[in-house]
Amino acid sequence: MVFQWLLAGVLLIFVWCFYQLIAKIVLPPAYFPKNIPTIPFYYTLLPIFKEVDQEELYHKYLERPLTECGAVKIFFGGHWNVLITRPTYMAQVLKYDGDFPKAGNHVKNPHSVLALYTGENIISAIGNKWKLFADLAKPALQANVDTSIMVRNAQRLISLLLQEQHKMASVDIGDYIQAYAIANVTESLLGSTFEALGNAKHPLLQLQREIKPKIFNPFHLNFPGLDRLRLPSREEAKKLVKKFKAELSSLVMKGHKHRCQPDSTNLGCRLLSAYTNGQLSEYHLQQNTLITFVAGHENPMILLLSNLFVLADRPDLQEQVRKEVMSLSPADRINPDALATLPLLTSMIFETLRMYPPLSQIMNKRTAADVMLGEDILLRAGTYTGYNGYSTNRNREFWGPDADLFRPSRWGETVDDMNTLYRRATSKATFITFHGGKRTCLGQKWALAAHRVSMSIFLTSLQWRLDPTWPRKMTPAGPLMPKKLRLQVEQIQGAR
Ligand code: HEM
């Protein structure tokens, strides 16, 4: 009898411990605010089990609680987080950066493959390290942009697309745009020619193709703690990441056989010279090179894909913007300052950035102390937080009841109106595609100049439409873009 009671007791303790373990994962911690909704744990598992589209998921599960309460509790990246979207709350997050410092993957999940990949860098660092990295990068990222590199690469891209279209019914455009974006960032910012455009077998592209599904696999993204178990497949992923970082660094170094000067306006040169004079460790040189490469090509690539999609879907608008660009002289058509004076091109780009922020959701902050979000949401010290630009950029109080509609005219009639609204929306945190505040994107100027020139060359060289057989879907998770976009492209008569 005693033995049976003992057994029952042990069983009860076991069940209780198991319950505690599961509850820790599937329920938010007790110290999380009670007065905001909880997104059910299973939401995060959907991309693991189903073919999903993150826009559809957003409208089904997140839109209502976020619109009503402006913040929710959500499981992501192995932790419970508070996802903040209401512009007044976001304005507080951006303004009081010290209350909401960055806590990147290297802090959140230090043993994960993702942390090994991104590490501590200019985007994730805080305090003096961030200041050092930003001081090194700013003069290069804010210098005048030499767009002749993008012009040359865009012309090469157009011929590759036409060659592919000649062979196929339509072009799977993603890999081409990625190679183009890589060519731009490496040649323009890192000062090294990788010759990846038109060379699908380039070792760096191949490595990236192998790594991405391993890093951005929804299961491993949500349960990074499992990377501690040293499973063979994850150890293999770590090896690939190390190989990729070494390959990238060696390619950048090859482009800088000359002596790099600290006052150079080339980012690659500035990072290398900081390493040579002892300001940067080898680790920080590698991580900052990697993040410049990743942020500098992936975001422009995603923006370009979304913009091509938007115009493929609206042939009339494509034709109107083309006419506007054609009204410029040939020299002005590749001059970003001249292109920035065109109202339709400007509003169409701003509207694409508003509706399809490439980094639609980011969870990389952690409260430094207890902080009151707005008037009544108490966030305890150590709470992971994040933001969702897709939601904030569609705030109906600011953008009106048709905020979900692609309507470039909402930006105004003149370019002055548009730039004023851009600044106002950014300062009110109702347009957070480039983050904003002290930690605003440092590549914004470069990205916009490159994008204007890329769009201009596309518009004046090609007409494009959606392949009717393309399944209209956005990516399931992570960066937001049309999934495996297929276009039919046609050369414009007399364009070449
Ligand atoms: C369409 C293009 C781009 C978009 C939408 C974009 C968006 C963003 C966003 C949302 C952040 C904040 C990330 C966070 O919260 O952790 C950021 C930061 C940053 N971006 Fe971009 N980005 C773009 C292009 C670029 C380019 C081309 C570069 C050049 C290397 C770049 C360099 C940076 C840097 C250095 C930061 C860190 C700023 C800091 O914390 O001080 N970005 N960007």
Boltz pocket constraint, residues with backbone or C-beta under 6 A from the ligand:
constraints:
  - pocket:
      binder: B
      contacts: [[A, 122], [A, 123], [A, 124], [A, 134], [A, 137], [A, 141], [A, 189], [A, 291], [A, 292], [A, 293], [A, 295], [A, 296], [A, 297], [A, 299], [A, 300], [A, 303], [A, 357], [A, 358], [A, 359], [A, 362], [A, 364], [A, 432], [A, 433], [A, 434], [A, 435], [A, 438], [A, 439], [A, 440], [A, 441], [A, 442], [A, 443], [A, 444], [A, 446], [A, 447]]
      max_distance: 6.0
